[in-house]
């Protein structure tokens, strides 16, 4: 059985034998899915990651969970040695 060296660009979907797409410059990836195994050791983590990414696509984004800057009365918080 021969191994295929053909790669596909994730950006412009062009096929190439090179590791980098000549059209857009992105790294090319293999167009084939990973081999299936009923004893999937990392399936639990992959499903958790998929659920987290789906949940983040439904919300406004993680950047809304970051607290706003707290006013510090004009002090920068850096020590000037006094």
PyMOL Python script that loads the backbone (N, CA, C, O; Angstrom):
from pymol import cmd

cmd.read_pdbstr("""\
ATOM      1  N   UNK A   1       0.847  -1.179   0.000  1.00  0.00           N
ATOM      2  CA  UNK A   1       0.000   0.000   0.000  1.00  0.00           C
ATOM      3  C   UNK A   1       0.893   1.243   0.000  1.00  0.00           C
ATOM      4  O   UNK A   1       1.802   1.364   0.821  1.00  0.00           O
ATOM      5  N   UNK A   2       0.627   2.152  -0.917  1.00  0.00           N
ATOM      6  CA  UNK A   2       1.444   3.367  -1.024  1.00  0.00           C
ATOM      7  C   UNK A   2       0.899   4.465  -0.128  1.00  0.00           C
ATOM      8  O   UNK A   2      -0.313   4.598   0.042  1.00  0.00           O
ATOM      9  N   UNK A   3       1.772   5.225   0.425  1.00  0.00           N
ATOM     10  CA  UNK A   3       1.395   6.372   1.234  1.00  0.00           C
ATOM     11  C   UNK A   3       1.241   7.578   0.311  1.00  0.00           C
ATOM     12  O   UNK A   3       2.092   7.830  -0.543  1.00  0.00           O
ATOM     13  N   UNK A   4       0.166   8.307   0.487  1.00  0.00           N
ATOM     14  CA  UNK A   4      -0.086   9.482  -0.333  1.00  0.00           C
ATOM     15  C   UNK A   4       0.589  10.693   0.302  1.00  0.00           C
ATOM     16  O   UNK A   4       0.485  10.909   1.509  1.00  0.00           O
ATOM     17  N   UNK A   5       1.266  11.463  -0.501  1.00  0.00           N
ATOM     18  CA  UNK A   5       1.929  12.661  -0.008  1.00  0.00           C
ATOM     19  C   UNK A   5       1.182  13.923  -0.404  1.00  0.00           C
ATOM     20  O   UNK A   5       1.699  15.024  -0.213  1.00  0.00           O
ATOM     21  N   UNK A   6      -0.019  13.791  -0.952  1.00  0.00           N
ATOM     22  CA  UNK A   6      -0.764  14.965  -1.380  1.00  0.00           C
ATOM     23  C   UNK A   6      -1.326  15.680  -0.152  1.00  0.00           C
ATOM     24  O   UNK A   6      -1.806  15.043   0.786  1.00  0.00           O
ATOM     25  N   UNK A   7      -1.260  16.990  -0.169  1.00  0.00           N
ATOM     26  CA  UNK A   7      -1.720  17.821   0.940  1.00  0.00           C
ATOM     27  C   UNK A   7      -2.723  18.828   0.412  1.00  0.00           C
ATOM     28  O   UNK A   7      -2.756  19.106  -0.787  1.00  0.00           O
ATOM     29  N   UNK A   8      -3.536  19.373   1.294  1.00  0.00           N
ATOM     30  CA  UNK A   8      -4.520  20.377   0.912  1.00  0.00           C
ATOM     31  C   UNK A   8      -4.345  21.608   1.795  1.00  0.00           C
ATOM     32  O   UNK A   8      -4.038  21.504   2.982  1.00  0.00           O
ATOM     33  N   UNK A   9      -4.545  22.770   1.187  1.00  0.00           N
ATOM     34  CA  UNK A   9      -4.444  24.030   1.926  1.00  0.00           C
ATOM     35  C   UNK A   9      -5.768  24.295   2.637  1.00  0.00           C
ATOM     36  O   UNK A   9      -6.817  24.248   1.994  1.00  0.00           O
ATOM     37  N   UNK A  10      -5.756  24.573   3.947  1.00  0.00           N
ATOM     38  CA  UNK A  10      -7.005  24.846   4.660  1.00  0.00           C
ATOM     39  C   UNK A  10      -7.613  26.203   4.295  1.00  0.00           C
ATOM     40  O   UNK A  10      -8.799  26.430   4.538  1.00  0.00           O
ATOM     41  N   UNK A  11      -6.822  27.101   3.719  1.00  0.00           N
ATOM     42  CA  UNK A  11      -7.330  28.426   3.378  1.00  0.00           C
ATOM     43  C   UNK A  11      -8.006  28.485   2.029  1.00  0.00           C
ATOM     44  O   UNK A  11      -9.161  28.898   1.923  1.00  0.00           O
ATOM     45  N   UNK A  12      -7.280  28.068   0.983  1.00  0.00           N
ATOM     46  CA  UNK A  12      -7.821  28.193  -0.380  1.00  0.00           C
ATOM     47  C   UNK A  12      -8.245  26.855  -0.971  1.00  0.00           C
ATOM     48  O   UNK A  12      -8.708  26.810  -2.111  1.00  0.00           O
ATOM     49  N   UNK A  13      -8.095  25.762  -0.220  1.00  0.00           N
ATOM     50  CA  UNK A  13      -8.513  24.413  -0.611  1.00  0.00           C
ATOM     51  C   UNK A  13      -7.849  23.924  -1.894  1.00  0.00           C
ATOM     52  O   UNK A  13      -8.446  23.144  -2.637  1.00  0.00           O
ATOM     53  N   UNK A  14      -6.639  24.363  -2.163  1.00  0.00           N
ATOM     54  CA  UNK A  14      -5.905  23.855  -3.312  1.00  0.00           C
ATOM     55  C   UNK A  14      -5.017  22.704  -2.855  1.00  0.00           C
ATOM     56  O   UNK A  14      -4.567  22.671  -1.709  1.00  0.00           O
ATOM     57  N   UNK A  15      -4.769  21.758  -3.765  1.00  0.00           N
ATOM     58  CA  UNK A  15      -3.970  20.572  -3.456  1.00  0.00           C
ATOM     59  C   UNK A  15      -2.537  20.781  -3.912  1.00  0.00           C
ATOM     60  O   UNK A  15      -2.284  21.464  -4.904  1.00  0.00           O
ATOM     61  N   UNK A  16      -1.592  20.184  -3.174  1.00  0.00           N
ATOM     62  CA  UNK A  16      -0.187  20.379  -3.479  1.00  0.00           C
ATOM     63  C   UNK A  16       0.622  19.227  -2.897  1.00  0.00           C
ATOM     64  O   UNK A  16       0.155  18.509  -2.013  1.00  0.00           O
ATOM     65  N   UNK A  17       1.835  19.061  -3.401  1.00  0.00           N
ATOM     66  CA  UNK A  17       2.771  18.110  -2.822  1.00  0.00           C
ATOM     67  C   UNK A  17       3.727  18.793  -1.858  1.00  0.00           C
ATOM     68  O   UNK A  17       4.432  18.125  -1.100  1.00  0.00           O
ATOM     69  N   UNK A  18       3.755  20.119  -1.882  1.00  0.00           N
ATOM     70  CA  UNK A  18       4.638  20.901  -1.018  1.00  0.00           C
ATOM     71  C   UNK A  18       4.006  21.039   0.367  1.00  0.00           C
ATOM     72  O   UNK A  18       2.794  20.885   0.518  1.00  0.00           O
ATOM     73  N   UNK A  19       4.814  21.326   1.358  1.00  0.00           N
ATOM     74  CA  UNK A  19       4.334  21.499   2.719  1.00  0.00           C
ATOM     75  C   UNK A  19       3.675  22.839   2.960  1.00  0.00           C
ATOM     76  O   UNK A  19       2.972  23.012   3.956  1.00  0.00           O
ATOM     77  N   UNK A  20       3.888  23.782   2.073  1.00  0.00           N
ATOM     78  CA  UNK A  20       3.313  25.126   2.183  1.00  0.00           C
ATOM     79  C   UNK A  20       2.598  25.446   0.877  1.00  0.00           C
ATOM     80  O   UNK A  20       3.107  25.140  -0.201  1.00  0.00           O
ATOM     81  N   UNK A  21       1.430  26.055   0.969  1.00  0.00           N
ATOM     82  CA  UNK A  21       0.635  26.406  -0.203  1.00  0.00           C
ATOM     83  C   UNK A  21       1.334  27.501  -1.000  1.00  0.00           C
ATOM     84  O   UNK A  21       1.735  28.521  -0.440  1.00  0.00           O
ATOM     85  N   UNK A  22       1.481  27.288  -2.313  1.00  0.00           N
ATOM     86  CA  UNK A  22       2.111  28.304  -3.156  1.00  0.00           C
ATOM     87  C   UNK A  22       1.188  29.500  -3.387  1.00  0.00           C
ATOM     88  O   UNK A  22       1.668  30.606  -3.633  1.00  0.00           O
ATOM     89  N   UNK A  23      -0.129  29.294  -3.310  1.00  0.00           N
ATOM     90  CA  UNK A  23      -1.091  30.361  -3.584  1.00  0.00           C
ATOM     91  C   UNK A  23      -1.226  31.351  -2.421  1.00  0.00           C
ATOM     92  O   UNK A  23      -1.157  32.563  -2.624  1.00  0.00           O
ATOM     93  N   UNK A  24      -1.417  30.831  -1.208  1.00  0.00           N
ATOM     94  CA  UNK A  24      -1.685  31.741  -0.086  1.00  0.00           C
ATOM     95  C   UNK A  24      -0.623  31.684   1.019  1.00  0.00           C
ATOM     96  O   UNK A  24      -0.608  32.556   1.887  1.00  0.00           O
ATOM     97  N   UNK A  25       0.258  30.691   1.010  1.00  0.00           N
ATOM     98  CA  UNK A  25       1.348  30.640   1.980  1.00  0.00           C
ATOM     99  C   UNK A  25       1.043  29.927   3.285  1.00  0.00           C
ATOM    100  O   UNK A  25       1.909  29.876   4.158  1.00  0.00           O
ATOM    101  N   UNK A  26      -0.163  29.368   3.457  1.00  0.00           N
ATOM    102  CA  UNK A  26      -0.492  28.638   4.680  1.00  0.00           C
ATOM    103  C   UNK A  26       0.136  27.255   4.648  1.00  0.00           C
ATOM    104  O   UNK A  26       0.453  26.738   3.577  1.00  0.00           O
ATOM    105  N   UNK A  27       0.319  26.652   5.826  1.00  0.00           N
ATOM    106  CA  UNK A  27       0.819  25.282   5.899  1.00  0.00           C
ATOM    107  C   UNK A  27      -0.269  24.339   5.405  1.00  0.00           C
ATOM    108  O   UNK A  27      -1.422  24.439   5.823  1.00  0.00           O
ATOM    109  N   UNK A  28       0.100  23.423   4.516  1.00  0.00           N
ATOM    110  CA  UNK A  28      -0.841  22.443   3.985  1.00  0.00           C
ATOM    111  C   UNK A  28      -0.992  21.296   4.974  1.00  0.00           C
ATOM    112  O   UNK A  28      -0.057  20.968   5.704  1.00  0.00           O
ATOM    113  N   UNK A  29      -2.175  20.690   4.994  1.00  0.00           N
ATOM    114  CA  UNK A  29      -2.470  19.580   5.894  1.00  0.00           C
ATOM    115  C   UNK A  29      -2.917  18.375   5.073  1.00  0.00           C
ATOM    116  O   UNK A  29      -3.231  18.510   3.890  1.00  0.00           O
ATOM    117  N   UNK A  30      -2.947  17.210   5.689  1.00  0.00           N
ATOM    118  CA  UNK A  30      -3.401  16.029   4.992  1.00  0.00           C
ATOM    119  C   UNK A  30      -4.919  16.092   4.797  1.00  0.00           C
ATOM    120  O   UNK A  30      -5.630  16.504   5.714  1.00  0.00           O
ATOM    121  N   UNK A  31      -5.430  15.698   3.637  1.00  0.00           N
ATOM    122  CA  UNK A  31      -6.872  15.787   3.401  1.00  0.00           C
ATOM    123  C   UNK A  31      -7.647  14.607   3.973  1.00  0.00           C
ATOM    124  O   UNK A  31      -8.875  14.586   3.894  1.00  0.00           O
ATOM    125  N   UNK A  32      -6.952  13.618   4.553  1.00  0.00           N
ATOM    126  CA  UNK A  32      -7.602  12.408   5.034  1.00  0.00           C
ATOM    127  C   UNK A  32      -7.880  12.504   6.528  1.00  0.00           C
ATOM    128  O   UNK A  32      -7.076  13.062   7.274  1.00  0.00           O
ATOM    129  N   UNK A  33      -9.020  11.962   6.972  1.00  0.00           N
ATOM    130  CA  UNK A  33      -9.307  11.952   8.407  1.00  0.00           C
ATOM    131  C   UNK A  33      -8.401  10.948   9.124  1.00  0.00           C
ATOM    132  O   UNK A  33      -7.838  10.061   8.483  1.00  0.00           O
ATOM    133  N   UNK A  34      -8.255  11.078  10.435  1.00  0.00           N
ATOM    134  CA  UNK A  34      -7.430  10.106  11.166  1.00  0.00           C
ATOM    135  C   UNK A  34      -8.078   8.723  11.143  1.00  0.00           C
ATOM    136  O   UNK A  34      -9.284   8.595  10.930  1.00  0.00           O
ATOM    137  N   UNK A  35      -7.280   7.709  11.360  1.00  0.00           N
ATOM    138  CA  UNK A  35      -7.757   6.327  11.351  1.00  0.00           C
ATOM    139  C   UNK A  35      -8.727   6.114  12.512  1.00  0.00           C
ATOM    140  O   UNK A  35      -8.482   6.566  13.630  1.00  0.00           O
ATOM    141  N   UNK A  36      -9.831   5.419  12.231  1.00  0.00           N
ATOM    142  CA  UNK A  36     -10.833   5.148  13.257  1.00  0.00           C
ATOM    143  C   UNK A  36     -10.400   3.974  14.113  1.00  0.00           C
ATOM    144  O   UNK A  36      -9.873   2.984  13.606  1.00  0.00           O
ATOM    145  N   UNK A  37     -10.623   4.089  15.407  1.00  0.00           N
ATOM    146  CA  UNK A  37     -10.370   2.997  16.328  1.00  0.00           C
ATOM    147  C   UNK A  37     -11.521   2.955  17.343  1.00  0.00           C
ATOM    148  O   UNK A  37     -11.857   3.983  17.930  1.00  0.00           O
ATOM    149  N   UNK A  38     -12.123   1.787  17.554  1.00  0.00           N
ATOM    150  CA  UNK A  38     -13.194   1.711  18.563  1.00  0.00           C
ATOM    151  C   UNK A  38     -12.662   1.947  19.976  1.00  0.00           C
ATOM    152  O   UNK A  38     -13.427   2.299  20.874  1.00  0.00           O
ATOM    153  N   UNK A  39     -11.368   1.757  20.177  1.00  0.00           N
ATOM    154  CA  UNK A  39     -10.750   2.020  21.474  1.00  0.00           C
ATOM    155  C   UNK A  39     -10.099   3.401  21.438  1.00  0.00           C
ATOM    156  O   UNK A  39      -8.882   3.529  21.569  1.00  0.00           O
ATOM    157  N   UNK A  40     -10.913   4.413  21.261  1.00  0.00           N
ATOM    158  CA  UNK A  40     -10.436   5.782  21.112  1.00  0.00           C
ATOM    159  C   UNK A  40     -10.014   6.331  22.467  1.00  0.00           C
ATOM    160  O   UNK A  40     -10.852   6.668  23.304  1.00  0.00           O
ATOM    161  N   UNK A  41      -8.698   6.416  22.673  1.00  0.00           N
ATOM    162  CA  UNK A  41      -8.172   6.836  23.972  1.00  0.00           C
ATOM    163  C   UNK A  41      -8.427   8.312  24.259  1.00  0.00           C
ATOM    164  O   UNK A  41      -8.560   8.692  25.422  1.00  0.00           O
ATOM    165  N   UNK A  42      -8.498   9.142  23.242  1.00  0.00           N
ATOM    166  CA  UNK A  42      -8.617  10.588  23.441  1.00  0.00           C
ATOM    167  C   UNK A  42      -9.974  11.129  23.009  1.00  0.00           C
ATOM    168  O   UNK A  42     -10.147  12.344  22.905  1.00  0.00           O
ATOM    169  N   UNK A  43     -10.944  10.244  22.754  1.00  0.00           N
ATOM    170  CA  UNK A  43     -12.269  10.660  22.313  1.00  0.00           C
ATOM    171  C   UNK A  43     -12.971  11.550  23.330  1.00  0.00           C
ATOM    172  O   UNK A  43     -13.655  12.502  22.956  1.00  0.00           O
ATOM    173  N   UNK A  44     -12.805  11.246  24.600  1.00  0.00           N
ATOM    174  CA  UNK A  44     -13.435  12.047  25.658  1.00  0.00           C
ATOM    175  C   UNK A  44     -12.964  13.501  25.586  1.00  0.00           C
ATOM    176  O   UNK A  44     -13.770  14.426  25.691  1.00  0.00           O
ATOM    177  N   UNK A  45     -11.669  13.696  25.407  1.00  0.00           N
ATOM    178  CA  UNK A  45     -11.117  15.047  25.363  1.00  0.00           C
ATOM    179  C   UNK A  45     -11.525  15.772  24.080  1.00  0.00           C
ATOM    180  O   UNK A  45     -11.778  16.977  24.095  1.00  0.00           O
ATOM    181  N   UNK A  46     -11.587  15.033  22.970  1.00  0.00           N
ATOM    182  CA  UNK A  46     -11.982  15.640  21.706  1.00  0.00           C
ATOM    183  C   UNK A  46     -13.443  16.097  21.767  1.00  0.00           C
ATOM    184  O   UNK A  46     -13.780  17.169  21.265  1.00  0.00           O
ATOM    185  N   UNK A  47     -14.315  15.278  22.386  1.00  0.00           N
ATOM    186  CA  UNK A  47     -15.718  15.666  22.520  1.00  0.00           C
ATOM    187  C   UNK A  47     -15.872  16.864  23.453  1.00  0.00           C
ATOM    188  O   UNK A  47     -16.714  17.727  23.209  1.00  0.00           O
ATOM    189  N   UNK A  48     -15.062  16.931  24.531  1.00  0.00           N
ATOM    190  CA  UNK A  48     -15.107  18.088  25.432  1.00  0.00           C
ATOM    191  C   UNK A  48     -14.683  19.356  24.701  1.00  0.00           C
ATOM    192  O   UNK A  48     -15.300  20.408  24.862  1.00  0.00           O
ATOM    193  N   UNK A  49     -13.625  19.252  23.898  1.00  0.00           N
ATOM    194  CA  UNK A  49     -13.156  20.408  23.145  1.00  0.00           C
ATOM    195  C   UNK A  49     -14.199  20.860  22.129  1.00  0.00           C
ATOM    196  O   UNK A  49     -14.412  22.058  21.945  1.00  0.00           O
ATOM    197  N   UNK A  50     -14.845  19.904  21.473  1.00  0.00           N
ATOM    198  CA  UNK A  50     -15.885  20.236  20.500  1.00  0.00           C
ATOM    199  C   UNK A  50     -17.061  20.924  21.183  1.00  0.00           C
ATOM    200  O   UNK A  50     -17.608  21.888  20.648  1.00  0.00           O
ATOM    201  N   UNK A  51     -17.456  20.437  22.364  1.00  0.00           N
ATOM    202  CA  UNK A  51     -18.556  21.050  23.104  1.00  0.00           C
ATOM    203  C   UNK A  51     -18.189  22.458  23.562  1.00  0.00           C
ATOM    204  O   UNK A  51     -19.022  23.363  23.521  1.00  0.00           O
ATOM    205  N   UNK A  52     -16.944  22.645  23.997  1.00  0.00           N
ATOM    206  CA  UNK A  52     -16.508  23.969  24.434  1.00  0.00           C
ATOM    207  C   UNK A  52     -16.477  24.947  23.268  1.00  0.00           C
ATOM    208  O   UNK A  52     -16.868  26.103  23.427  1.00  0.00           O
ATOM    209  N   UNK A  53     -16.023  24.507  22.108  1.00  0.00           N
ATOM    210  CA  UNK A  53     -15.968  25.410  20.957  1.00  0.00           C
ATOM    211  C   UNK A  53     -17.369  25.728  20.465  1.00  0.00           C
ATOM    212  O   UNK A  53     -17.618  26.846  20.012  1.00  0.00           O
ATOM    213  N   UNK A  54     -18.300  24.767  20.541  1.00  0.00           N
ATOM    214  CA  UNK A  54     -19.684  25.031  20.140  1.00  0.00           C
ATOM    215  C   UNK A  54     -20.332  26.015  21.106  1.00  0.00           C
ATOM    216  O   UNK A  54     -21.090  26.890  20.687  1.00  0.00           O
ATOM    217  N   UNK A  55     -20.040  25.877  22.393  1.00  0.00           N
ATOM    218  CA  UNK A  55     -20.598  26.787  23.392  1.00  0.00           C
ATOM    219  C   UNK A  55     -20.034  28.190  23.217  1.00  0.00           C
ATOM    220  O   UNK A  55     -20.754  29.171  23.404  1.00  0.00           O
ATOM    221  N   UNK A  56     -18.768  28.299  22.864  1.00  0.00           N
ATOM    222  CA  UNK A  56     -18.186  29.628  22.689  1.00  0.00           C
ATOM    223  C   UNK A  56     -18.696  30.287  21.421  1.00  0.00           C
ATOM    224  O   UNK A  56     -18.741  31.515  21.348  1.00  0.00           O
ATOM    225  N   UNK A  57     -19.084  29.505  20.415  1.00  0.00           N
ATOM    226  CA  UNK A  57     -19.659  30.081  19.199  1.00  0.00           C
ATOM    227  C   UNK A  57     -21.069  30.595  19.441  1.00  0.00           C
ATOM    228  O   UNK A  57     -21.519  31.513  18.755  1.00  0.00           O
ATOM    229  N   UNK A  58     -21.782  30.005  20.425  1.00  0.00           N
ATOM    230  CA  UNK A  58     -23.129  30.456  20.741  1.00  0.00           C
ATOM    231  C   UNK A  58     -23.124  31.749  21.548  1.00  0.00           C
ATOM    232  O   UNK A  58     -24.054  32.548  21.439  1.00  0.00           O
ATOM    233  N   UNK A  59     -22.096  31.960  22.352  1.00  0.00           N
ATOM    234  CA  UNK A  59     -22.036  33.161  23.183  1.00  0.00           C
ATOM    235  C   UNK A  59     -21.355  34.286  22.414  1.00  0.00           C
ATOM    236  O   UNK A  59     -20.994  34.127  21.247  1.00  0.00           O
ATOM    237  N   UNK A  60     -21.186  35.415  23.078  1.00  0.00           N
ATOM    238  CA  UNK A  60     -20.535  36.566  22.456  1.00  0.00           C
ATOM    239  C   UNK A  60     -19.031  36.398  22.396  1.00  0.00           C
ATOM    240  O   UNK A  60     -18.357  37.167  21.711  1.00  0.00           O
ATOM    241  N   UNK A  61     -18.490  35.420  23.089  1.00  0.00           N
ATOM    242  CA  UNK A  61     -17.049  35.195  23.069  1.00  0.00           C
ATOM    243  C   UNK A  61     -16.465  35.267  24.457  1.00  0.00           C
ATOM    244  O   UNK A  61     -17.058  35.848  25.365  1.00  0.00           O
ATOM    245  N   UNK A  62     -15.292  34.671  24.619  1.00  0.00           N
ATOM    246  CA  UNK A  62     -14.647  34.644  25.915  1.00  0.00           C
ATOM    247  C   UNK A  62     -14.162  36.014  26.342  1.00  0.00           C
ATOM    248  O   UNK A  62     -13.979  36.258  27.535  1.00  0.00           O
ATOM    249  N   UNK A  63     -13.950  36.921  25.387  1.00  0.00           N
ATOM    250  CA  UNK A  63     -13.433  38.239  25.768  1.00  0.00           C
ATOM    251  C   UNK A  63     -14.440  39.036  26.583  1.00  0.00           C
ATOM    252  O   UNK A  63     -14.052  39.989  27.259  1.00  0.00           O
ATOM    253  N   UNK A  64     -15.727  38.675  26.542  1.00  0.00           N
ATOM    254  CA  UNK A  64     -16.723  39.350  27.366  1.00  0.00           C
ATOM    255  C   UNK A  64     -16.672  38.883  28.816  1.00  0.00           C
ATOM    256  O   UNK A  64     -17.230  39.544  29.692  1.00  0.00           O
ATOM    257  N   UNK A  65     -16.013  37.753  29.089  1.00  0.00           N
ATOM    258  CA  UNK A  65     -15.891  37.240  30.449  1.00  0.00           C
ATOM    259  C   UNK A  65     -14.753  37.900  31.216  1.00  0.00           C
ATOM    260  O   UNK A  65     -14.659  37.730  32.432  1.00  0.00           O
ATOM    261  N   UNK A  66     -13.894  38.641  30.543  1.00  0.00           N
ATOM    262  CA  UNK A  66     -12.769  39.299  31.181  1.00  0.00           C
ATOM    263  C   UNK A  66     -13.274  40.555  31.887  1.00  0.00           C
ATOM    264  O   UNK A  66     -13.970  41.362  31.271  1.00  0.00           O
ATOM    265  N   UNK A  67     -12.938  40.741  33.167  1.00  0.00           N
ATOM    266  CA  UNK A  67     -13.425  41.939  33.868  1.00  0.00           C
ATOM    267  C   UNK A  67     -12.804  43.204  33.295  1.00  0.00           C
ATOM    268  O   UNK A  67     -11.678  43.201  32.797  1.00  0.00           O
ATOM    269  N   UNK A  68     -13.563  44.275  33.380  1.00  0.00           N
ATOM    270  CA  UNK A  68     -13.078  45.566  32.893  1.00  0.00           C
ATOM    271  C   UNK A  68     -11.981  46.091  33.818  1.00  0.00           C
ATOM    272  O   UNK A  68     -11.860  45.646  34.959  1.00  0.00           O
ATOM    273  N   UNK A  69     -11.193  47.027  33.327  1.00  0.00           N
ATOM    274  CA  UNK A  69     -10.127  47.624  34.145  1.00  0.00           C
ATOM    275  C   UNK A  69     -10.726  48.345  35.336  1.00  0.00           C
ATOM    276  O   UNK A  69     -11.756  49.010  35.227  1.00  0.00           O
ATOM    277  N   UNK A  70     -10.069  48.206  36.467  1.00  0.00           N
ATOM    278  CA  UNK A  70     -10.515  48.840  37.702  1.00  0.00           C
ATOM    279  C   UNK A  70      -9.796  50.168  37.828  1.00  0.00           C
ATOM    280  O   UNK A  70      -8.584  50.253  37.629  1.00  0.00           O
ATOM    281  N   UNK A  71     -10.559  51.213  38.164  1.00  0.00           N
ATOM    282  CA  UNK A  71      -9.961  52.534  38.351  1.00  0.00           C
ATOM    283  C   UNK A  71      -9.045  52.514  39.570  1.00  0.00           C
ATOM    284  O   UNK A  71      -9.407  51.969  40.613  1.00  0.00           O
ATOM    285  N   UNK A  72      -7.857  53.109  39.439  1.00  0.00           N
ATOM    286  CA  UNK A  72      -6.872  53.077  40.527  1.00  0.00           C
ATOM    287  C   UNK A  72      -6.509  54.497  40.977  1.00  0.00           C
ATOM    288  O   UNK A  72      -5.383  54.715  41.424  1.00  0.00           O
ATOM    289  N   UNK A  73      -7.405  55.448  40.875  1.00  0.00           N
ATOM    290  CA  UNK A  73      -7.174  56.823  41.298  1.00  0.00           C
ATOM    291  C   UNK A  73      -5.966  57.441  40.628  1.00  0.00           C
ATOM    292  O   UNK A  73      -5.258  58.232  41.251  1.00  0.00           O
ATOM    293  N   UNK A  74      -5.713  57.107  39.391  1.00  0.00           N
ATOM    294  CA  UNK A  74      -4.617  57.709  38.653  1.00  0.00           C
ATOM    295  C   UNK A  74      -3.265  57.054  38.893  1.00  0.00           C
ATOM    296  O   UNK A  74      -2.296  57.395  38.216  1.00  0.00           O
ATOM    297  N   UNK A  75      -3.174  56.137  39.824  1.00  0.00           N
ATOM    298  CA  UNK A  75      -1.904  55.464  40.098  1.00  0.00           C
ATOM    299  C   UNK A  75      -1.748  54.291  39.140  1.00  0.00           C
ATOM    300  O   UNK A  75      -2.708  53.562  38.890  1.00  0.00           O
ATOM    301  N   UNK A  76      -0.564  54.106  38.611  1.00  0.00           N
ATOM    302  CA  UNK A  76      -0.328  53.046  37.657  1.00  0.00           C
ATOM    303  C   UNK A  76      -0.066  51.719  38.339  1.00  0.00           C
ATOM    304  O   UNK A  76      -0.081  50.688  37.667  1.00  0.00           O
ATOM    305  N   UNK A  77       0.167  51.696  39.597  1.00  0.00           N
ATOM    306  CA  UNK A  77       0.441  50.469  40.325  1.00  0.00           C
ATOM    307  C   UNK A  77       1.918  50.134  40.365  1.00  0.00           C
ATOM    308  O   UNK A  77       2.327  49.239  41.106  1.00  0.00           O
ATOM    309  N   UNK A  78       2.717  50.824  39.595  1.00  0.00           N
ATOM    310  CA  UNK A  78       4.153  50.557  39.604  1.00  0.00           C
ATOM    311  C   UNK A  78       4.792  51.321  40.742  1.00  0.00           C
ATOM    312  O   UNK A  78       4.438  52.470  41.008  1.00  0.00           O
ATOM    313  N   UNK A  79       5.718  50.692  41.400  1.00  0.00           N
ATOM    314  CA  UNK A  79       6.397  51.320  42.514  1.00  0.00           C
ATOM    315  C   UNK A  79       7.498  52.240  42.003  1.00  0.00           C
ATOM    316  O   UNK A  79       8.278  51.853  41.132  1.00  0.00           O
ATOM    317  N   UNK A  80       7.567  53.466  42.545  1.00  0.00           N
ATOM    318  CA  UNK A  80       8.623  54.401  42.136  1.00  0.00           C
ATOM    319  C   UNK A  80       9.748  54.450  43.181  1.00  0.00           C
ATOM    320  O   UNK A  80      10.598  55.340  43.150  1.00  0.00           O
ATOM    321  N   UNK A  81       9.738  53.485  44.097  1.00  0.00           N
ATOM    322  CA  UNK A  81      10.838  53.400  45.067  1.00  0.00           C
ATOM    323  C   UNK A  81      10.574  54.160  46.337  1.00  0.00           C
ATOM    324  O   UNK A  81      11.447  54.187  47.204  1.00  0.00           O
ATOM    325  N   UNK A  82       9.392  54.797  46.509  1.00  0.00           N
ATOM    326  CA  UNK A  82       9.106  55.543  47.725  1.00  0.00           C
ATOM    327  C   UNK A  82       8.303  54.720  48.692  1.00  0.00           C
ATOM    328  O   UNK A  82       7.970  55.195  49.778  1.00  0.00           O
TER     329      UNK A  82
END
""", "prot")
cmd.dss("prot")
cmd.show_as("cartoon", "prot")
cmd.util.cbc("prot")
cmd.orient("prot")
